[in-house]
Amino acid sequence: MASPKNRRKGGATAPSALRVYLHETRTPLTAAALTLPLLVLYGLGSLVLPEARNGADLLTSTLSMAFATAGWVGWRPWGAFYGALLAINVGVLIVLRRRERVSWKMLPPLLVECSLYALLTGIASTWMTDQLLEFARVPASAISPWLTVLGATADPSPHVPPITGLVISAGAGLHEELVFRLGCIGLIARASLGPDWRHRAGPVVMLALVSSLVFAGVHHLAEPFSWGAMVFRTVAGLVFASLYLARGFAVAAWTHALYDVWILIVIAR
């Protein structure tokens, strides 16, 4: 029998802490709040460490080209952009706070959950890539040599300092999930399928596949093409898409960022 502390009015049992956590981390307000550290870290880090703006993610590379075309140099255009982005994020929090409740206590368990997903992402994506390449009988010479047991870095170039890798990881996790998962899946699905888009499995799966292919393909705008890297990133994109659909944007963004931390800082040392 449930104790009085575990009962609501009318005799209903209060939801467990796990159920509350799983629900709240999917809400728009909590997602905006929990990804705010990634935005602040990359925004400030890109001002202090210009080398962290490596163009590895689509948003950063697009901004770099736009600023260069306009003749804007130095830290001011980046400061203005991320200052505006931060203001928008805070504004969203203020507006949504009227309807929802956000708790920063969700961040520690979220980081633990996403750390586990980050490790599993590399293992599962590498295994699936090996199976697909073997099935397609892709010759070993076509497979990138830096595809390792725990995955591949976004850039097989010389090692970066840990703080730079941390900033790059925050930007890649936030920007790429914002563009390819929230934008290319969530927003497009809602606009084309309506509010109940999550119940339309077929079109949503197709969006996840297409967005993952595009996600993998844009990386080769800045690096030589290899089947190993292309297949691996497509599979990893599907993993991130699955996390976005099942657990929400905050989990997908932090998993992506922590995976890059694992590759750029831990594995690379």
Order of alpha helices (4+ residues) and beta strands (2+ residues): alpha-alpha-alpha-alpha-alpha-alpha-alpha-alpha-alpha-alpha-alpha
